[in-house]
Amino acid sequence: MGHVKRSLGLLLISGLTLLSIREVHARPVALVGGRLIDGFGGPPLANSVILIDGERIAAIGTVGSMTIPPDAEVISTEGMSVLPGLWDCHVHTMLLGHSDYEHWDKTYPSRLGSEIMPAAAHQLLMAGVTSARDLGAPLKESIEVRDRINRGEIPGPTLYVAGPFIQHEPYPGTEAFRWGVKGASDARAKVKQLADAGVNIIKLIDQDQMTMDEVQAVVTEAHAHKLPVVAHAHRPDEIRRGLAAGVDDFEHTGLSTAPEFPPDIRSAIAERTAKMSLGPFFWCPTIEGFLNYDDLIRNPEQLDDPAWELDVPKDIVADIKQSIRHAGQLSYYQITPLRSVTVKNKFRQLQESGVVMLIGTDSGIPMKFHSGSTWRELDAWVNKLGVDPMITIRAATYWPAVQMKVEKDYGSISEGKFADIIAVKGDILRYIDLLQRVDLVIKHGHRYK
């Protein structure tokens, strides 16, 4: 298992009982000198000082205008961009980039909760992801891994878990993490079972294969338990049914190579975004994999980055490497070059429709590793889609917290919120790809990197 570096100088093995991860600083910590991008979208604050007391942010100011307590531990952030810990709104901790789903689902169920999901969580945290929505995994393991992280037993982001997908019928061999529904009453019962188990979100897919009564029952029951519903948007009828039922957030930008969303869907999206009483309408496009596929095939060396091996047992590492040894030949991606052209237009249409887009990656799917997926999504937004860097950062910090209704505690650097903070050497508003090497990771006031 990998090492977790603590600001108190402790070095520990993540497989042990991690008393020091839970250990609250006996004295305050001051991050001094960096350029603060707080998540609210305003001008950055130069020469910032952030005072952390325990797990939360106590005060924010600037060098020379704010008194640093004499007993504070001072961490220099000079020359660095300081920003809220990132969110990834679409990860699968049960997956580690292996190319063969059928093999993975058959081989590793018994190792998900003990080895695979903790490794994925640790990799996300080391990449600067301090919060993530885990959208699809077995229920028991999802709850257990989330709660172990919350108790400080293993390192990882704050997870918001969906547990099993809800769909018409599970694919063969996936029944542990895909639950089929047969009728509206069964749909309500399945959602209630997930809610009673303690999930944070409901994941709905293939809703175009369900009856409208079933789709509506899923959404209504979830909302009765105050759980948001995210739904796949691969096909037009998935979007139509999701909009009609009142889902809170769509995932992906379409599975087909169609050049744009149909006019009736664009009108329906615009109608939903106009209903201000319902709050923002969210969409998580997970677009980076399409835009960067050609680059990956031309330069597969990036698949050898050892960061994705953190905490992964050697036999699983070897299995993953074997599965992706011919990156350009994977059937999973053969249509990707065609989709890479059309998703740009769909992304632009979503921008114009008024939806609030969120950074998410589908991290864990073939060749998409938790150690690097998130920064690549931000980089693609800025450098391939022309999105303003500040808007992009807010899509990975402020807006996800709003979507999950936890903005009082997360999503921005402000007094009273949890100290989820990362820092990177250099100016990320000019060079967003600097996020591929996060230099400082603090979560709930504890330094992990």
C-alpha positions as CSV (number, residue, x, y, z in Angstrom):
1,M,0.0,0.0,0.0
2,G,1.2,3.5,-0.7
3,H,2.4,6.1,1.7
4,V,0.4,9.1,3.0
5,K,2.5,12.1,3.9
6,R,1.3,14.1,6.9
7,S,2.0,17.7,7.6
8,L,3.2,16.7,11.1
9,G,5.9,14.8,9.4
10,L,4.4,11.4,10.1
11,L,4.8,8.7,7.5
12,L,2.4,5.8,7.6
13,I,1.2,2.9,5.5
14,S,-2.4,3.2,4.3
15,G,-3.3,-0.3,5.1
16,L,-2.8,0.2,8.9
17,T,-5.2,1.6,11.4
18,L,-4.8,5.3,10.4
19,L,-5.0,7.1,13.7
20,S,-2.9,9.9,12.3
21,I,-5.3,10.5,9.4
22,R,-8.0,11.4,11.9
23,E,-5.6,13.3,14.1
24,V,-6.5,17.0,14.4
25,H,-3.7,19.5,14.3
26,A,-2.8,20.5,17.9
27,R,-2.1,23.9,16.5
28,P,-3.5,26.0,13.6
29,V,-2.0,25.8,10.1
30,A,-1.4,28.8,7.9
31,L,-1.0,28.5,4.1
32,V,0.9,31.6,3.2
33,G,1.8,33.5,0.0
34,G,-0.1,31.8,-2.8
35,R,-2.6,33.1,-5.3
36,L,-6.0,32.1,-4.1
37,I,-8.8,31.0,-6.5
38,D,-11.6,30.5,-4.0
39,G,-14.2,28.8,-6.3
40,F,-16.7,31.7,-6.4
41,G,-15.4,33.0,-9.7
42,G,-14.1,36.4,-8.6
43,P,-10.6,37.8,-9.1
44,P,-7.8,35.7,-7.5
45,L,-6.4,36.9,-4.2
46,A,-2.6,37.5,-4.4
47,N,-0.3,36.8,-1.4
48,S,-3.1,35.0,0.4
49,V,-3.2,33.6,3.9
50,I,-5.5,30.8,4.8
51,L,-5.7,29.9,8.4
52,I,-6.9,26.3,9.2
53,D,-8.1,25.4,12.7
54,G,-8.8,21.7,13.0
55,E,-10.9,20.5,10.0
56,R,-12.2,23.9,8.9
57,I,-11.0,27.2,7.5
58,A,-10.8,29.8,10.3
59,A,-9.8,32.9,8.4
60,I,-8.7,34.2,5.1
61,G,-6.6,37.3,4.4
62,T,-3.3,38.5,2.9
63,V,0.3,38.7,3.9
64,G,0.9,41.9,5.8
65,S,-2.8,42.5,6.6
66,M,-3.5,39.4,8.6
67,T,-1.9,38.3,11.8
68,I,-0.7,34.7,11.8
69,P,-0.9,33.1,15.3
70,P,2.5,32.6,16.7
71,D,1.9,28.9,17.3
72,A,0.7,28.2,13.8
73,E,2.5,25.8,11.5
74,V,3.3,27.8,8.4
75,I,3.2,26.1,5.0
76,S,4.5,28.3,2.2
77,T,2.4,28.5,-1.0
78,E,4.6,31.2,-2.6
79,G,4.5,30.9,-6.4
80,M,1.5,28.5,-6.3
81,S,-2.1,28.6,-7.3
82,V,-4.3,27.7,-4.3
83,L,-7.8,26.5,-5.0
84,P,-10.6,24.3,-3.5
85,G,-10.1,20.5,-3.7
86,L,-11.4,19.2,-7.0
87,W,-14.6,17.2,-7.4
88,D,-15.0,14.5,-10.0
89,C,-18.7,14.0,-10.5
90,H,-18.6,10.7,-12.3
91,V,-16.2,8.0,-11.1
92,H,-16.3,4.2,-10.7
93,T,-14.1,3.1,-7.9
94,M,-14.9,-0.5,-8.7
95,L,-13.0,-0.2,-12.0
96,L,-9.3,0.5,-12.5
97,G,-9.0,0.9,-16.3
98,H,-9.1,-2.8,-17.4
99,S,-10.3,-3.2,-20.9
100,D,-12.4,-6.3,-20.5
101,Y,-15.5,-5.7,-18.4
102,E,-16.7,-9.3,-18.6
103,H,-13.4,-10.6,-17.3
104,W,-13.2,-7.9,-14.6
105,D,-16.7,-8.5,-13.3
106,K,-16.2,-12.2,-13.2
107,T,-12.7,-12.2,-11.6
108,Y,-12.6,-9.5,-9.0
109,P,-15.9,-9.2,-7.0
110,S,-14.4,-10.5,-3.8
111,R,-11.6,-7.9,-4.0
112,L,-13.6,-4.8,-4.7
113,G,-14.1,-3.6,-1.1
114,S,-10.8,-4.7,0.3
115,E,-8.4,-3.7,-2.4
116,I,-9.7,-2.2,-5.6
117,M,-12.1,0.5,-4.4
118,P,-9.7,1.7,-1.7
119,A,-6.9,1.9,-4.3
120,A,-9.1,4.0,-6.6
121,A,-10.0,6.3,-3.8
122,H,-6.4,6.8,-2.7
123,Q,-5.4,7.6,-6.3
124,L,-8.2,10.2,-6.7
125,L,-7.1,11.9,-3.5
126,M,-3.5,12.1,-4.6
127,A,-4.6,13.7,-7.8
128,G,-6.2,16.5,-5.9
129,V,-9.8,15.1,-5.9
130,T,-11.2,15.6,-2.4
131,S,-14.8,14.9,-3.3
132,A,-16.3,12.5,-5.9
133,R,-19.6,11.0,-6.9
134,D,-19.2,7.2,-7.3
135,L,-21.9,6.3,-9.8
136,G,-22.2,2.6,-9.9
137,A,-20.8,-0.2,-7.8
138,P,-22.1,-3.0,-5.5
139,L,-24.1,-1.6,-2.6
140,K,-22.4,-3.1,0.4
141,E,-18.9,-2.2,-0.8
142,S,-19.9,1.3,-1.8
143,I,-21.3,2.1,1.7
144,E,-18.4,0.4,3.5
145,V,-15.6,2.2,1.5
146,R,-17.3,5.5,1.8
147,D,-17.7,5.1,5.5
148,R,-14.2,3.9,6.0
149,I,-12.9,7.0,4.3
150,N,-15.2,9.2,6.5
151,R,-13.9,7.5,9.6
152,G,-10.3,8.1,8.5
153,E,-9.4,4.4,8.2
154,I,-8.3,4.7,4.6
155,P,-7.4,7.8,2.5
156,G,-9.7,9.0,-0.2
157,P,-12.1,11.8,-1.3
158,T,-15.4,12.4,0.4
159,L,-17.6,10.0,-1.6
160,Y,-21.2,10.4,-2.6
161,V,-22.2,6.9,-3.6
162,A,-25.1,5.6,-5.8
163,G,-24.6,1.9,-5.3
164,P,-26.1,-0.2,-8.1
165,F,-27.4,1.3,-11.3
166,I,-31.2,1.3,-11.7
167,Q,-32.2,0.0,-15.2
168,H,-34.8,-2.2,-17.0
169,E,-32.7,-5.4,-16.8
170,P,-29.1,-6.0,-15.7
171,Y,-26.6,-7.2,-18.2
172,P,-25.6,-10.9,-17.6
173,G,-23.1,-11.2,-14.8
174,T,-23.6,-7.7,-13.5
175,E,-26.5,-8.3,-11.1
176,A,-24.4,-7.2,-8.1
177,F,-24.2,-3.6,-9.3
178,R,-27.1,-3.3,-11.7
179,W,-30.6,-3.7,-10.5
180,G,-33.5,-4.3,-12.9
181,V,-37.0,-3.1,-12.2
182,K,-40.2,-4.7,-13.3
183,G,-43.1,-2.3,-12.8
184,A,-43.5,0.9,-10.9
185,S,-44.0,-0.7,-7.5
186,D,-40.7,-2.6,-7.9
187,A,-39.0,0.6,-9.0
188,R,-40.1,2.3,-5.8
189,A,-39.1,-0.7,-3.7
190,K,-35.6,-0.8,-5.2
191,V,-35.0,2.9,-4.7
192,K,-36.3,2.6,-1.1
193,Q,-33.9,-0.2,-0.5
194,L,-31.0,1.9,-1.7
195,A,-32.2,4.9,0.3
196,D,-32.6,2.8,3.5
197,A,-29.0,1.5,3.0
198,G,-27.7,5.0,3.0
199,V,-26.8,5.9,-0.6
200,N,-26.3,9.6,-1.5
201,I,-27.6,9.6,-5.0
202,I,-29.7,7.4,-7.4
203,K,-28.2,6.4,-10.8
204,L,-30.7,5.7,-13.6
205,I,-29.6,4.3,-17.0
206,D,-31.2,2.8,-20.1
207,Q,-34.4,4.5,-19.0
208,D,-35.6,4.4,-22.7
209,Q,-36.0,0.7,-22.2
210,M,-38.2,1.2,-19.1
211,T,-41.8,2.2,-19.1
212,M,-42.5,5.8,-18.3
213,D,-44.3,4.7,-15.1
214,E,-41.2,2.9,-14.0
215,V,-38.9,6.0,-14.7
216,Q,-41.3,8.3,-12.9
217,A,-41.5,6.0,-9.9
218,V,-37.7,5.9,-9.6
219,V,-37.5,9.7,-9.6
220,T,-40.5,10.3,-7.4
221,E,-39.4,7.8,-4.8
222,A,-35.8,9.2,-4.8
223,H,-37.0,12.7,-4.3
224,A,-39.2,11.6,-1.5
225,H,-36.0,10.4,0.2
226,K,-34.3,13.7,-0.7
227,L,-32.0,11.9,-3.1
228,P,-31.0,13.5,-6.4
229,V,-31.3,11.4,-9.5
230,V,-28.6,11.3,-12.3
231,A,-29.5,9.7,-15.6
232,H,-27.7,8.6,-18.7
233,A,-28.0,10.7,-21.8
234,H,-26.5,8.4,-24.4
235,R,-29.7,8.2,-26.5
236,P,-32.4,10.8,-27.3
237,D,-35.2,8.8,-25.6
238,E,-33.1,8.5,-22.4
239,I,-33.0,12.3,-22.4
240,R,-36.7,12.8,-23.2
241,R,-37.9,10.4,-20.5
242,G,-35.4,11.8,-18.0
243,L,-36.6,15.3,-18.6
244,A,-40.3,14.3,-18.4
245,A,-39.7,12.5,-15.1
246,G,-37.7,15.4,-13.6
247,V,-34.2,14.0,-13.1
248,D,-31.7,16.3,-11.6
249,D,-28.6,15.8,-13.7
250,F,-27.7,14.0,-17.0
251,E,-24.5,12.1,-17.6
252,H,-22.5,12.0,-20.9
253,T,-23.0,13.7,-24.3
254,G,-24.5,11.0,-26.4
255,L,-23.5,7.6,-27.5
256,S,-24.4,8.1,-31.2
257,T,-22.5,9.9,-33.9
258,A,-25.4,12.3,-34.5
259,P,-24.1,15.8,-35.0
260,E,-26.4,17.5,-32.6
261,F,-29.3,17.0,-30.1
262,P,-32.7,16.8,-31.8
263,P,-34.6,20.1,-31.8
264,D,-37.4,18.9,-29.4
265,I,-34.7,17.9,-26.8
266,R,-33.0,21.2,-27.2
267,S,-36.3,23.0,-26.6
268,A,-37.1,20.8,-23.6
269,I,-33.7,21.5,-22.1
270,A,-34.2,25.2,-22.6
271,E,-37.6,25.0,-21.0
272,R,-36.2,23.2,-17.9
273,T,-33.3,25.7,-17.5
274,A,-35.8,28.5,-17.6
275,K,-37.6,27.2,-14.5
276,M,-35.6,29.1,-12.0
277,S,-37.8,27.9,-9.1
278,L,-36.3,24.4,-9.7
279,G,-32.8,25.7,-9.4
280,P,-29.9,25.0,-11.8
281,F,-30.2,22.1,-14.2
282,F,-27.0,20.1,-14.2
283,W,-25.2,18.1,-16.9
284,C,-21.9,16.1,-16.6
285,P,-20.6,15.6,-20.2
286,T,-17.6,13.3,-19.5
287,I,-16.1,14.4,-22.7
288,E,-12.3,14.1,-22.4
289,G,-12.0,10.5,-23.5
290,F,-13.4,11.4,-26.9
291,L,-11.3,14.4,-27.5
292,N,-8.0,12.8,-26.3
293,Y,-8.4,9.4,-27.8
294,D,-6.2,10.1,-30.9
295,D,-3.5,11.6,-28.7
296,L,-3.6,8.5,-26.5
297,I,-3.2,6.1,-29.4
298,R,-0.4,8.2,-30.9
299,N,1.4,8.3,-27.5
300,P,0.4,5.2,-25.4
301,E,3.4,5.9,-23.2
302,Q,1.1,7.8,-20.9
303,L,-0.5,4.4,-20.0
304,D,2.7,3.5,-18.3
305,D,2.5,6.3,-15.7
306,P,3.1,4.4,-12.4
307,A,0.6,6.7,-10.5
308,W,-2.3,4.4,-11.5
309,E,-0.5,1.5,-9.8
310,L,-0.8,3.1,-6.3
311,D,-2.1,0.5,-3.8
312,V,-3.1,-1.9,-6.7
313,P,-1.8,-5.5,-6.0
314,K,0.8,-6.6,-8.5
315,D,-1.3,-9.4,-10.0
316,I,-4.1,-6.9,-10.8
317,V,-1.6,-4.4,-12.3
318,A,-0.2,-7.2,-14.6
319,D,-3.8,-8.1,-15.6
320,I,-4.6,-4.5,-16.5
321,K,-1.4,-4.0,-18.5
322,Q,-2.1,-7.2,-20.4
323,S,-5.6,-6.0,-21.2
324,I,-4.6,-2.7,-22.7
325,R,-1.4,-3.7,-24.5
326,H,-2.9,-3.0,-27.9
327,A,-4.6,0.3,-27.0
328,G,-5.7,1.1,-30.6
329,Q,-7.4,-2.2,-31.1
330,L,-9.9,-2.2,-28.3
331,S,-13.4,-2.6,-29.6
332,Y,-14.7,-0.3,-26.9
333,Y,-13.2,2.7,-28.6
334,Q,-13.6,1.9,-32.4
335,I,-16.4,4.4,-32.8
336,T,-14.7,7.1,-30.7
337,P,-13.0,8.9,-33.5
338,L,-16.4,9.6,-35.1
339,R,-17.9,10.7,-31.8
340,S,-15.0,13.0,-31.0
341,V,-16.2,15.2,-33.8
342,T,-19.8,15.4,-32.9
343,V,-19.5,15.8,-29.1
344,K,-17.9,19.2,-29.5
345,N,-21.1,20.5,-31.1
346,K,-23.3,18.9,-28.5
347,F,-21.1,20.4,-25.8
348,R,-21.6,23.8,-27.4
349,Q,-25.4,23.3,-27.6
350,L,-25.4,22.4,-23.9
351,Q,-23.5,25.6,-23.1
352,E,-26.0,27.6,-25.1
353,S,-29.0,26.0,-23.4
354,G,-28.1,27.3,-20.0
355,V,-27.4,24.0,-18.2
356,V,-24.7,24.1,-15.5
357,M,-22.1,21.7,-16.6
358,L,-20.0,19.6,-14.1
359,I,-16.6,18.1,-14.4
360,G,-16.8,14.3,-14.4
361,T,-14.8,11.7,-16.2
362,D,-16.2,8.1,-16.0
363,S,-12.9,7.4,-14.4
364,G,-12.2,3.7,-14.1
365,I,-13.4,2.6,-17.6
366,P,-10.9,1.2,-20.1
367,M,-7.6,3.1,-20.1
368,K,-9.0,5.9,-17.9
369,F,-7.1,5.9,-14.6
370,H,-8.2,7.6,-11.4
371,S,-4.7,9.1,-11.1
372,G,-5.1,11.3,-14.2
373,S,-8.7,11.4,-15.5
374,T,-9.9,14.5,-13.7
375,W,-7.1,17.0,-14.8
376,R,-7.4,15.7,-18.3
377,E,-11.1,16.6,-18.3
378,L,-10.4,20.2,-17.1
379,D,-7.6,20.5,-19.7
380,A,-9.9,19.3,-22.5
381,W,-12.5,21.9,-21.6
382,V,-10.0,24.7,-21.6
383,N,-7.6,23.8,-24.5
384,K,-9.9,21.8,-26.8
385,L,-13.3,23.3,-26.2
386,G,-12.3,26.9,-25.4
387,V,-14.0,27.1,-22.0
388,D,-12.7,29.9,-19.7
389,P,-10.4,28.4,-17.1
390,M,-12.3,30.0,-14.2
391,I,-15.6,28.6,-15.4
392,T,-13.9,25.2,-15.8
393,I,-12.5,25.3,-12.2
394,R,-16.0,26.2,-10.8
395,A,-17.4,23.2,-12.7
396,A,-15.0,21.1,-10.6
397,T,-15.4,22.9,-7.3
398,Y,-18.3,25.2,-6.5
399,W,-21.1,23.8,-8.8
400,P,-20.7,20.1,-7.8
401,A,-21.2,21.1,-4.1
402,V,-24.3,23.0,-5.1
403,Q,-25.6,20.0,-7.0
404,M,-25.1,17.8,-4.0
405,K,-26.5,20.4,-1.7
406,V,-23.4,20.5,0.5
407,E,-22.2,24.0,-0.5
408,K,-22.3,25.2,3.1
409,D,-19.4,22.9,3.8
410,Y,-17.7,22.3,0.5
411,G,-16.9,23.6,-3.0
412,S,-15.1,26.9,-2.1
413,I,-12.4,28.3,0.1
414,S,-14.3,30.4,2.7
415,E,-14.4,30.8,6.4
416,G,-16.2,28.0,8.2
417,K,-16.1,25.5,5.4
418,F,-14.1,22.3,5.5
419,A,-10.4,22.9,4.6
420,D,-10.4,20.9,1.3
421,I,-7.6,22.7,-0.4
422,I,-5.0,21.9,-3.1
423,A,-2.1,23.9,-4.4
424,V,-0.1,23.7,-7.6
425,K,3.2,25.5,-8.6
426,G,2.5,28.0,-11.3
427,D,-0.5,29.8,-12.8
428,I,-3.3,27.3,-13.6
429,L,-5.5,30.1,-15.0
430,R,-3.0,30.2,-17.8
431,Y,-1.7,26.6,-17.8
432,I,-4.6,24.4,-16.6
433,D,-2.6,21.3,-17.3
434,L,-0.4,22.0,-14.3
435,L,-3.1,20.2,-12.4
436,Q,-1.5,17.0,-13.5
437,R,1.0,17.5,-10.8
438,V,-0.8,18.7,-7.6
439,D,1.8,19.7,-5.1
440,L,-0.3,20.1,-1.9
441,V,-3.5,18.2,-1.0
442,I,-5.4,19.0,2.2
443,K,-8.7,17.4,3.0
444,H,-10.7,18.3,6.2
445,G,-7.6,20.1,7.5
446,H,-5.3,17.1,7.1
447,R,-2.4,17.2,4.7
448,Y,-2.1,14.1,2.5
449,K,0.5,15.4,0.1
